[in-house]
Amino acid sequence: MIQRLIDLSLDNRFAVILLTLVLVGLGTVSMLNLPVDAVPDLTNVQVLVLTQSPGLGPVEVEQFITFPVETSLSGLPRVKEIRSLSLAGLSNITVVFEDGTDIYWARNLVNERLQEARNNIPNGMGDPEMGPIATGLGEIYHFEVRAKPGYDHSVMDLRTVLEWQIAPQLRSVPGVIEVNTQGGELKTYEVQVDPNKLHNFDISLTQLFESLRQNNANEGGGYIVHGDEQQLVRGEALVTELEDVATIVVDSRADGTPIMVRDLGEVRFAPMIRYGAATRDGRGEAVTATVMLLMGENSRIVARHVDDRIREIEGTLPAGVYIDTFYDRTALVERTIATVQENITGGAVLVIIMLFLLLGNWRAGLIVAASIPLSALFMFTAMHLFGVPANLMSLGALDFGIIVDGSVVMVEQIVRRLSQVRGLEGDRGDNRLSVVRAAGGEVGRPILFAGMVVVIVFLPILSLQGIEGKMFRPMAFSFMSALVGALIMSVTVIPVMASLFLARKISDKETWLVRLCKRGYGPLLRRAIALPVPVVITAVAIFAGSVLMAWQFGAEFIPRLDEGDIAMEGYRLQSVSLDTSIRLSTEIEKTLLGEFPDEVQSVVSKIGRAEIATDPMGVNRSDIFVMLKPKSEWKRFDDKEELVEAMEETLADRIPGQGFGFSQPIELRVQELIAGVRADIGVSIYGDDLTTLSRTADEIVRVMQQVPGAADVRAEQLGGMAYLRVKVKRDQIARYGINARDVLDAVAIIGGHEVGQVFEGQQRFTLQVRLGSAWRDNVES
């Protein structure tokens, strides 16, 4: 069979060359369109279900939202795990499916069950929605919307620009699934009521809510016929500005004087109640956004398109507003690709040099060297066909020394056989072709057999599942496809190229390097044969010593990729306020920039959760991204580990009362999405008593802190959140002739009660009623 394949190739040399050119074209196109990232995406197949309910505490969120939704989602096919987290105003449920499940099929299943879940959630307590189709590597681009010096744009103004001018345009970039905002203030039309005025005018909150709803609407009246024409009828009463809200009539006095909203409190622009914020470089609050990549897209290309679109958007922004990018995945990907290219190019060049030195014929060397790019292009085509992404693991596994083995053997044999017939009938082209045919047939089967043995060795890796499979299957596939491509080339393209390009007068002489090696190896071999016992004893001793040394080595799953930046996690007491977290994060940024000016370029803190709570955190926790300068500019530290230790010591000394954990941006996000914890190792404790769980967790922490090598060991905070509970006493409210809804309305306006929306052209903002700030800030009132 192998001989037939070689004969077929030599009999159709033009077709082989043409197919080779087709492979070059397909491989180039595949290489340019491969999804490229720095590291393999280890995120499992999961669907995120988020429910926002700003008025509820964690207990109510668990009771009214999380439990019904989680119950509705149980029993779905191919589900491995369902985990949930209930925070103030947020229910976060993660549904993990088996590996290989189509994400769109999984989301369709979840969406069907959510219809049932919505029926089990009380009205007004939230609407569960699925999170974006993204993975742990989805956060590819971070930027801040800033005001230029001399311009007085508030964080509310900047947030409005981000929400309505920047984000919609970025979502239209191919490959972008979402733009997640964090920081700033979400603009609302707010009626800050004065309870004394409500009492004086004898107006209830229900009456105020209803008046605002009824006076902010449009209505269609069909059409009327006038002569030969018909005219559409529209009734317009939408609120468009603050004055419209202020002049809404709520009631009237006995003398007919109208009581308007402005008589009951102040109408103004105010922020929606916040569960998160962002700060940067010690300047205080910032308005930031994260561009999220659609699962399976090419992060390098999409990030580049996002950057190009941002440059276009900047020309349309209001005067004094600009976009400042502080994280671009393209930089990491290109740095990783450059490393891979350097290693691959270096290996290929070294192999080519050795080929020339060992073969002793530059044409033969070039023919063998041609198998390197051809096998790589074959590999890129296979990776694109089977959806295998390119990253440090999948491309870094290439070994060109093994790949060119078959071509080396084939060319060596052809050169040897041609040199034997030199000066005879081998000068004729037809006879030379028969020599190449015979030489290829002699070594074709051993070449394929030896190559397939190596391929078979890698087959078990393809059976790995879970994280191990996501990490190593692409590596095995890329190496196997490159080797298969090289084997095919060695029995098809290589013989054809040899028959076309090898010189007619060729000799098979040993090169000077081979002669030099033989000159040194001969005496050494004879001495070893003469003293077999000492040689065996020495070999055994070296082997035993190597085993003892290897026993002392540490081991890890994979080498840790240096992403270039640092991701810190800061955590504080559960009861800390958002304002305090903002102040402490600002102090952390000032400390890092002030103490490490030669190493730290920028510091961004994200406190609490973003608009789309893909990363659910309370305001007591913050993610702090430390962007570092190039290592060539560092003066006091040799590596990142020393810098991290110095940062930890400095922050513990300057800003006590906080805990810190250190990781990297991608690593931190992937760890959290895989298991729901931000750590390499997580321990889950199950039970129904929070006090017992907390005590047990603290005991486990004390034990694990004694393990050599353990760092940043801590337990999740289960308690400590301060509550002000308002429990309705039904016998007491009955004496005043009111119902529980009246009391609950009074509680709701502390945080803000939504009663409609206000349209400003295409933009729309929430209209809400809230207790006046003087009353909110004075607990005793």
C-alpha positions in Angstrom: 0.0 0.0 0.0 2.8 2.4 0.9 4.6 1.6 -2.4 1.4 2.3 -4.3 1.0 5.7 -2.6 4.6 6.6 -3.5 4.2 5.3 -7.1 0.9 7.3 -7.4 2.7 10.5 -6.2 5.6 10.1 -8.5 3.4 9.3 -11.5 1.3 12.5 -10.8 3.9 14.9 -9.7 2.1 17.9 -11.1 -1.0 17.0 -9.1 1.0 16.6 -6.0 2.6 20.0 -6.4 -0.8 21.5 -7.0 -2.3 19.8 -3.9 0.6 21.1 -1.9 -0.1 24.6 -3.0 -3.8 24.1 -2.1 -2.6 23.0 1.4 -0.5 26.1 1.7 -3.5 28.3 0.9 -5.9 26.4 3.2 -3.3 26.3 6.0 -2.7 30.0 5.8 -6.4 30.9 5.9 -6.9 28.5 8.8 -4.0 30.0 10.7 -5.3 33.5 10.3 -8.8 32.5 11.4 -8.0 30.2 14.4 -9.3 31.4 17.8 -6.2 32.6 19.5 -5.7 33.2 23.2 -2.8 33.1 25.7 -3.9 30.0 27.7 -6.5 27.2 27.2 -10.0 28.0 28.3 -10.6 25.7 31.2 -14.1 27.0 31.9 -16.7 24.3 32.0 -20.0 24.5 30.1 -22.2 26.6 32.3 -25.2 28.9 32.2 -25.5 31.8 34.6 -29.0 32.8 35.9 -29.1 36.2 37.4 -32.0 37.9 39.2 -31.8 41.5 40.4 -34.1 42.6 43.2 -32.6 45.7 44.8 -35.2 45.8 47.6 -34.5 42.4 49.1 -32.0 41.2 51.6 -30.0 37.9 51.3 -32.6 35.9 53.3 -35.5 37.1 51.2 -33.5 36.6 48.0 -32.9 33.0 49.0 -36.5 32.4 50.0 -38.4 34.1 47.2 -35.9 33.8 44.3 -33.0 31.5 44.6 -34.8 28.5 45.9 -37.7 28.6 43.4 -35.3 29.1 40.5 -32.9 26.4 41.7 -35.8 24.0 42.2 -37.2 24.7 38.7 -33.7 24.0 37.1 -33.2 20.7 38.9 -33.5 17.6 36.8 -32.2 19.1 33.5 -30.5 16.5 31.3 -26.7 16.5 31.3 -26.4 18.7 34.4 -23.4 18.0 36.6 -23.9 20.7 39.3 -26.1 23.6 40.3 -24.7 26.1 42.7 -26.2 29.3 44.0 -25.3 32.5 45.9 -27.8 34.8 47.5 -26.7 38.4 48.2 -28.5 41.6 49.0 -30.5 42.4 45.9 -29.0 39.5 43.8 -29.6 35.9 43.1 -26.7 34.2 41.3 -27.2 30.6 40.1 -24.7 28.6 38.0 -25.8 25.5 36.1 -22.9 23.4 35.1 -23.4 20.9 32.2 -21.3 18.0 31.2 -18.3 18.6 28.9 -19.1 18.6 25.3 -22.6 20.0 25.8 -23.6 22.5 23.2 -23.9 25.8 25.0 -26.9 27.0 22.9 -28.8 23.7 23.6 -28.0 24.1 27.3 -29.2 27.7 27.4 -32.4 26.7 25.6 -33.1 24.1 28.2 -32.5 26.6 31.0 -34.7 29.2 29.3 -37.6 26.8 29.1 -37.4 26.1 32.9 -37.1 29.8 33.7 -40.6 30.3 32.4 -41.8 28.0 35.2 -39.5 29.7 37.7 -41.0 33.1 37.0 -44.4 31.9 37.9 -43.1 30.9 41.4 -41.5 34.2 42.1 -43.9 36.8 43.8 -44.7 39.8 41.6 -42.2 42.6 41.7 -39.4 40.6 43.3 -37.3 40.2 40.1 -37.2 38.5 36.8 -34.5 35.8 36.3 -32.4 36.2 33.2 -29.5 34.3 31.7 -26.0 35.8 31.8 -23.9 36.4 28.7 -22.5 33.6 26.6 -19.0 34.0 27.8 -16.3 32.1 29.6 -13.5 32.7 32.1 -11.4 34.2 29.2 -14.3 36.4 28.1 -13.1 39.7 29.7 -10.8 40.9 26.9 -10.9 44.6 27.2 -11.3 47.1 30.1 -11.5 50.8 29.8 -12.5 53.9 31.7 -14.6 56.8 30.6 -12.9 60.0 31.8 -13.2 63.7 31.8 -10.4 65.8 30.5 -8.7 68.4 32.8 -10.8 71.6 32.9 -14.1 69.8 32.2 -16.6 69.3 35.0 -18.3 66.1 34.0 -19.8 64.2 37.0 -19.6 60.4 37.4 -23.3 60.4 36.6 -22.7 62.2 33.3 -19.9 59.8 32.4 -22.0 56.8 33.2 -24.8 58.1 31.0 -22.3 58.6 28.1 -21.1 55.0 28.6 -24.5 53.5 28.9 -26.1 55.2 25.9 -23.3 56.2 23.5 -20.4 53.9 24.0 -21.8 50.5 25.0 -24.4 50.2 22.3 -21.8 50.8 19.6 -19.3 48.3 21.1 -22.0 45.6 21.3 -22.3 45.8 17.5 -18.7 44.7 17.1 -18.6 41.1 15.7 -17.6 38.8 18.5 -18.7 41.0 21.4 -21.5 39.5 23.5 -21.8 42.2 26.2 -20.3 45.4 27.6 -20.5 45.3 31.4 -20.4 48.6 33.2 -19.1 49.2 36.7 -18.7 52.4 38.7 -20.2 55.8 38.4 -23.9 56.6 39.2 -26.8 55.4 37.2 -29.0 58.4 36.5 -32.6 58.4 37.7 -35.4 61.0 38.0 -36.0 60.9 41.8 -38.8 62.3 43.9 -37.3 62.7 47.4 -40.4 62.9 49.6 -40.7 64.6 53.0 -42.8 62.4 55.4 -43.9 65.5 57.2 -45.4 67.0 54.1 -47.1 63.8 53.2 -48.6 63.8 56.7 -49.6 67.5 56.5 -51.5 67.0 53.2 -52.8 63.6 54.2 -51.5 61.9 51.2 -50.4 58.2 51.3 -47.4 56.7 49.4 -49.8 54.6 47.4 -51.6 57.7 46.2 -48.3 59.3 45.2 -47.1 56.2 43.4 -50.4 55.9 41.5 -50.4 59.6 40.5 -46.8 59.3 39.1 -47.8 56.2 37.1 -51.0 57.7 35.7 -49.3 60.9 34.7 -46.5 59.4 32.8 -47.9 57.5 29.8 -49.0 57.8 26.2 -52.1 56.4 24.6 -53.2 55.6 21.1 -56.7 56.6 19.9 -56.6 54.8 16.5 -57.5 57.3 13.8 -60.3 59.6 12.6 -61.5 60.3 9.1 -61.5 63.9 8.0 -62.8 64.3 4.4 -60.7 62.2 2.2 -57.9 61.8 4.8 -57.5 59.8 8.0 -55.5 61.2 10.9 -53.9 59.1 13.7 -54.9 60.0 17.2 -52.3 60.1 20.0 -52.5 61.1 23.6 -49.1 62.2 24.9 -48.4 62.7 28.6 -44.9 61.2 29.0 -42.6 62.9 31.4 -39.5 64.4 29.6 -37.9 66.6 32.2 -37.8 67.3 35.9 -40.3 70.1 35.7 -42.9 67.7 34.2 -42.4 65.4 37.3 -42.6 68.3 39.7 -45.9 69.6 38.3 -47.8 66.3 38.4 -51.0 66.7 40.5 -51.4 64.3 43.3 -54.5 65.7 45.0 -56.2 68.9 45.7 -57.2 70.9 48.8 -60.7 71.7 49.8 -60.5 75.0 48.0 -59.5 73.3 44.8 -55.8 74.2 45.0 -53.8 71.4 43.4 -51.2 69.5 45.4 -48.3 68.8 43.2 -45.3 66.5 43.6 -43.0 69.5 44.3 -45.2 70.3 47.3 -44.3 66.9 48.8 -40.6 66.9 48.4 -37.7 67.6 46.0 -37.5 66.4 42.4 -33.9 66.0 41.1 -31.5 63.8 39.3 -30.1 61.2 41.7 -28.3 57.9 41.4 -29.9 54.5 41.6 -29.0 52.7 44.9 -25.6 51.1 44.3 -24.1 47.7 45.1 -20.8 48.4 43.5 -18.3 51.1 42.4 -14.9 51.5 40.8 -11.9 53.7 41.7 -8.6 54.2 39.9 -5.1 55.5 40.7 -6.1 57.1 43.9 -8.3 59.7 42.1 -11.5 58.5 43.7 -14.5 57.1 41.8 -14.2 56.1 38.2 -16.6 54.9 35.4 -15.3 51.6 33.9 -16.5 49.0 31.5 -15.5 45.4 30.5 -16.0 44.1 26.9 -16.9 40.5 27.0 -16.1 38.0 24.3 -18.6 35.6 22.7 -17.7 32.1 23.5 -15.5 30.5 20.7 -14.5 33.8 19.1 -10.9 34.9 18.4 -10.0 37.2 21.3 -7.0 38.8 19.6 -9.0 39.8 16.5 -12.1 40.9 18.5 -10.0 43.0 20.9 -8.3 44.7 18.0 -11.7 45.5 16.4 -12.9 46.8 19.7 -9.9 49.1 19.9 -10.5 50.4 16.4 -14.2 51.0 17.2 -13.3 52.9 20.3 -11.0 55.2 18.3 -14.1 55.9 16.1 -16.4 56.5 19.0 -14.1 59.0 20.7 -14.8 61.5 17.9 -18.5 61.4 18.7 -18.3 61.9 22.4 -19.3 65.1 24.2 -16.6 67.7 24.6 -14.1 66.9 27.4 -14.9 63.1 27.5 -12.5 60.5 26.3 -11.8 56.7 26.7 -8.8 55.5 28.6 -8.0 51.8 28.0 -6.2 50.1 31.0 -6.4 46.4 29.9 -6.2 44.9 26.5 -6.0 41.2 26.1 -4.3 41.7 22.7 -1.1 42.7 24.5 -1.0 39.4 26.5 -2.0 37.3 23.4 0.6 38.9 21.2 3.3 38.5 23.9 2.4 34.9 24.2 2.3 34.4 20.4 5.7 36.1 20.2 7.1 33.7 22.8 5.6 30.7 20.8 6.9 32.1 17.5 10.3 32.6 19.0 10.5 29.1 20.4 9.1 27.5 17.2 11.3 29.6 14.9 14.3 28.9 17.0 13.6 25.1 17.1 13.0 25.1 13.3 16.1 27.0 12.5 18.2 24.7 14.8 16.7 21.7 13.1 17.4 23.1 9.6 21.0 24.0 10.6 21.6 20.4 11.8 20.0 19.0 8.7 22.5 20.9 6.5 25.4 19.9 8.8 24.4 16.2 8.8 23.1 15.7 5.3 25.9 17.6 3.6 23.8 18.6 0.7 22.0 22.0 0.7 19.3 20.8 -1.7 18.5 17.7 0.4 18.5 20.0 3.5 16.0 22.4 1.9 13.7 19.5 0.8 13.7 18.1 4.4 13.2 21.6 5.8 10.2 22.1 3.6 8.3 19.4 5.6 8.4 21.8 8.7 6.1 24.5 7.3 4.0 22.0 5.3 3.3 19.9 8.4 2.5 23.1 10.4 0.0 24.2 7.8 -1.6 20.8 7.8 -1.9 21.1 11.6 -3.5 24.6 11.3 -6.0 23.2 8.8 -6.9 20.3 11.1 -7.2 22.6 14.1 -9.6 24.9 12.3 -11.6 22.0 10.9 -12.1 20.5 14.4 -12.4 23.7 16.3 -9.2 23.4 18.3 -8.0 26.9 19.5 -4.4 28.1 19.3 -2.7 28.9 22.6 0.5 28.4 24.5 -0.2 24.8 25.2 -1.5 23.7 21.8 1.3 25.4 19.8 4.1 25.1 22.3 4.1 21.3 22.0 5.5 21.2 18.5 8.7 19.2 18.3 10.2 19.6 14.8 13.0 17.1 15.6 10.4 14.3 15.6 8.3 15.8 12.8 11.2 15.8 10.3 12.4 12.3 11.2 10.5 10.6 8.4 11.6 13.1 5.8 15.2 12.8 6.9 15.1 9.0 6.5 13.4 9.3 3.1 15.8 11.9 1.7 18.9 10.0 3.1 17.8 6.8 1.4 17.1 8.6 -1.9 20.5 10.3 -1.8 22.3 7.1 -1.0 20.6 5.2 -3.8 21.2 8.0 -6.4 24.8 8.2 -5.4 25.2 4.4 -6.0 24.0 4.7 -9.7 25.9 7.9 -10.4 27.8 7.6 -13.6 25.8 4.7 -14.8 22.3 4.9 -16.2 21.2 7.1 -13.3 21.7 10.3 -15.3 18.6 9.6 -17.3 15.5 11.1 -15.9 13.3 8.0 -16.2 15.9 5.8 -14.6 16.5 8.4 -11.8 12.7 8.4 -11.1 12.7 4.6 -10.8 15.6 4.9 -8.3 13.6 7.4 -6.2 10.6 5.1 -6.5 12.6 2.1 -5.3 14.3 4.0 -2.5 11.0 5.4 -1.2 9.5 1.9 -1.2 12.4 0.5 0.9 11.9 3.0 3.8 8.2 4.0 3.4 6.8 1.3 5.6 9.3 1.8 8.5 8.8 5.6 8.3 5.0 5.2 8.7 5.3 2.5 11.3 7.7 4.5 13.5 5.5 7.7 13.1 2.3 5.9 14.0 3.9 4.5 17.1 4.4 8.0 18.3 0.9 9.0 17.3 -0.6 6.0 19.2 1.3 7.1 22.3 -0.7 10.3 22.3 -4.1 8.7 21.8 -4.8 8.2 25.5 -4.5 11.9 26.1 -7.5 12.5 23.9 -9.6 10.5 26.4 -8.9 12.9 29.3 -12.0 14.7 30.6 -12.7 17.8 32.7 -9.9 20.3 33.3 -7.2 17.9 32.3 -8.9 17.3 29.0 -9.4 21.0 28.2 -5.7 21.6 29.1 -4.0 18.7 27.3 -6.3 17.5 24.5 -5.5 20.5 22.3 -1.8 19.9 22.8 -2.1 16.2 21.8 -4.3 17.0 18.8 -2.0 19.6 17.5 1.1 17.4 17.8 -0.7 14.4 16.4 -2.0 16.3 13.4 1.4 17.9 12.7 3.0 14.5 12.9 0.4 12.8 10.6 0.9 15.7 8.2 4.6 15.2 8.3 4.2 11.4 7.6 2.0 12.1 4.7 4.5 14.6 3.3 7.4 12.1 3.8 5.8 9.5 1.4 4.2 11.9 -1.1 5.6 15.4 -1.4 9.2 14.6 -0.3 9.8 11.9 -3.0 8.3 14.2 -5.6 10.5 17.1 -4.6 13.5 14.9 -4.4 12.9 13.6 -8.0 12.6 17.2 -9.2 15.2 19.1 -7.4 18.0 16.8 -6.3 21.1 17.2 -8.6 21.8 14.4 -11.0 25.4 14.2 -9.9 25.1 13.6 -6.2 27.4 11.9 -3.7 26.8 10.2 -0.4 29.8 11.3 1.6 29.9 11.7 5.4 30.1 15.4 6.4 32.9 16.7 8.6 30.6 16.8 11.6 29.7 13.1 11.3 33.4 12.2 10.9 34.2 14.3 13.9 31.6 12.6 16.0 32.7 9.2 14.9 36.3 10.0 15.7 35.3 10.8 19.3 32.7 8.1 19.7 34.8 5.1 18.4 37.4 5.0 21.2 34.7 5.7 23.9 32.6 2.8 22.6 35.6 0.4 22.6 36.6 1.4 26.2 33.0 0.9 27.4 32.8 -2.6 25.8 36.1 -3.5 27.4 34.9 -2.5 30.9 31.2 -3.6 31.0 30.9 -3.9 34.8 32.0 -0.4 35.7 29.9 1.1 33.0 26.8 -0.8 34.2 27.5 0.2 37.9 28.0 3.9 36.9 24.7 3.9 34.9 22.8 2.3 37.8 24.3 4.8 40.3 23.4 7.8 38.0 19.9 6.4 37.7 19.5 6.0 41.4 20.8 9.4 42.1 18.4 11.0 39.6 15.5 9.2 41.3 16.5 10.6 44.7 16.8 14.1 43.2 13.5 13.8 41.4 11.8 12.7 44.7 12.7 16.1 46.2 11.3 18.1 43.3 7.9 19.8 43.6 5.1 19.1 41.1 2.4 21.2 39.7 -0.4 20.7 37.1 1.0 23.1 34.6 3.6 25.9 34.6 2.0 29.2 35.7 1.8 31.6 32.9 3.0 35.1 33.8 0.2 37.4 32.6 2.2 40.5 33.3 -0.2 42.1 35.7 -1.5 41.3 39.3 -5.0 40.8 40.4 -5.5 41.4 44.1 -8.6 40.6 46.1 -9.3 42.9 49.1 -11.9 41.8 51.7 -13.3 43.7 54.7 -15.9 43.3 57.3 -19.3 42.3 56.0 -21.0 45.4 57.5 -18.7 47.9 55.8 -20.4 50.6 53.8 -19.9 51.3 50.1 -18.4 54.7 50.9 -15.9 53.2 53.3 -14.9 50.6 50.7 -14.4 53.3 48.1 -12.2 55.3 50.6 -10.1 52.2 51.5 -9.7 51.2 47.9 -8.5 54.7 47.1 -5.9 54.5 49.9 -4.7 51.1 48.6 -4.2 52.6 45.1 -2.3 55.6 46.5 -0.1 53.3 48.6 0.8 51.0 45.7 1.5 53.9 43.3 3.5 55.8 46.0 5.6 52.9 47.3 6.2 51.1 44.0 6.5 53.9 41.4 9.1 52.0 39.3 7.0 48.9 39.1 3.3 49.9 39.1 1.8 51.7 36.2 -1.9 51.9 37.1 -4.2 50.5 39.8 -8.0 49.9 39.2 -10.3 48.7 42.0 -13.7 47.2 41.3 -15.8 47.2 44.4 -18.9 45.0 44.8 -20.6 43.8 41.7 -21.0 45.2 38.2 -24.2 46.1 36.3 -24.4 42.4 35.1 -23.4 40.5 38.2 -21.3 37.8 36.5 -18.9 38.3 39.4 -21.1 38.4 42.5 -19.5 40.2 45.4 -20.6 42.3 48.3 -19.4 45.9 48.8 -17.0 44.5 51.4 -14.9 42.9 48.7 -13.0 44.4 45.8 -11.0 43.2 42.9 -7.8 45.3 42.5 -6.0 45.1 39.2 -2.4 46.3 39.3 -1.0 47.0 35.9 2.8 46.7 36.0 5.5 48.4 34.0 7.9 46.3 31.8 10.4 44.4 33.9 13.2 46.3 32.2 12.1 49.4 34.2 12.0 47.7 37.6 14.8 48.8 40.0 14.2 47.0 43.3 12.8 43.6 42.4 14.0 40.7 40.3 10.7 38.9 39.8 7.0 39.3 40.5 7.1 37.0 43.6 9.4 39.5 45.4 7.1 42.4 44.3 4.0 40.6 45.6 5.6 39.9 49.0 6.7 43.5 49.3 3.2 44.7 48.4 1.6 42.4 50.9 3.8 43.6 53.7 3.4 47.3 52.8 -0.4 47.1 52.6 -0.7 45.1 55.9 1.4 47.8 57.6 -0.2 50.9 56.0 -3.9 49.8 55.8 -4.6 47.4 58.7 -7.9 45.6 59.1 -8.1 44.2 55.6 -7.2 40.9 54.0 -5.6 40.5 50.7 -5.2 37.7 48.2 -2.9 37.8 45.1 -3.4 36.2 41.8 -3.6 37.2 38.1 -6.6 38.6 36.1 -7.3 35.5 33.9 -6.3 33.0 36.5 -8.6 34.6 39.1 -11.6 34.6 36.9 -11.1 31.1 35.6 -10.7 29.7 39.1 -14.0 31.3 40.2 -16.0 30.1 37.2 -14.7 26.5 37.5 -15.6 25.9 41.1 -17.1 29.1 42.5 -14.1 29.9 44.6 -11.2 32.1 44.0 -8.5 29.7 44.9 -6.4 26.8 43.7 -8.0 24.5 46.3 -11.5 25.0 47.8 -13.2 23.1 50.6 -17.0 23.0 50.7 -18.9 22.3 54.0 -22.5 21.4 54.0 -25.1 21.9 56.7 -28.2 23.8 57.8 -26.8 25.8 60.7 -24.7 28.9 59.7 -23.1 29.1 63.2 -21.8 25.6 63.1 -20.7 26.0 59.5 -18.7 29.1 60.4 -17.1 27.5 63.4 -16.1 24.5 61.4 -14.7 26.6 58.6 -12.5 28.5 61.0 -11.2 25.3 62.4 -10.3 24.0 58.9 -8.6 27.3 58.2 -6.4 26.9 61.3 -5.4 23.4 60.2 -4.7 24.3 56.6 -2.6 27.3 57.5 -0.1 24.9 59.0 0.3 23.0 55.7 3.8 23.9 54.1 3.3 26.0 51.1 -0.3 27.1 51.9 -0.9 30.8 51.4 -3.9 33.1 51.6 -5.9 30.5 53.5 -9.3 32.0 54.6 -12.9 31.1 55.1 -15.8 32.8 53.3 -17.7 35.2 55.6 -21.1 33.9 56.5 -22.2 36.5 58.9 -21.6 40.0 60.1 -24.0 41.9 57.9 -25.9 44.5 59.8 -29.7 44.5 59.5 -32.4 47.0 60.4 -35.5 44.8 60.4 -39.0 46.2 60.2 -41.5 43.6 61.3 -45.1 44.5 60.9 -47.3 44.0 63.9 -50.7 43.4 62.5 -52.7 44.1 65.6 -51.0 47.5 65.9 -51.5 48.6 62.2 -55.2 47.5 62.6 -55.6 50.2 65.3 -54.5 52.8 62.7 -56.6 51.5 59.9 -53.7 50.7 57.6 -52.5 47.5 56.0 -49.1 45.9 55.7 -48.6 47.2 52.2 -48.5 50.8 53.5 -45.8 49.9 55.9 -43.8 48.1 53.3 -44.1 51.0 50.9 -42.5 53.2 53.6 -39.7 50.7 53.8 -39.3 50.5 50.1 -38.8 54.2 49.6 -35.7 54.1 51.8 -33.8 52.5 48.9 -36.1 53.8 46.1 -39.4 52.6 44.7 -39.6 52.5 40.9 -42.8 54.0 39.5 -42.0 54.3 35.8 -39.5 55.5 33.2 -38.6 58.8 31.7 -37.6 59.0 28.0 -35.0 61.5 26.7 -35.2 60.7 23.0 -33.8 57.2 22.7 -32.4 57.2 26.3 -34.6 56.2 29.2 -34.1 56.5 32.9 -35.9 55.2 36.0 -38.4 57.4 37.7 -38.4 56.5 41.4 -39.7 57.7 44.8 -37.2 57.8 47.6 -37.1 59.0 51.2 -35.3 62.4 51.5 -31.6 62.2 52.3 -32.1 64.1 55.5 -34.4 61.3 56.7 -32.3 58.4 55.4 -29.1 59.6 57.0 -30.7 60.4 60.4 -31.5 57.0 62.0 -33.2 58.6 65.1 -35.6 60.6 62.9 
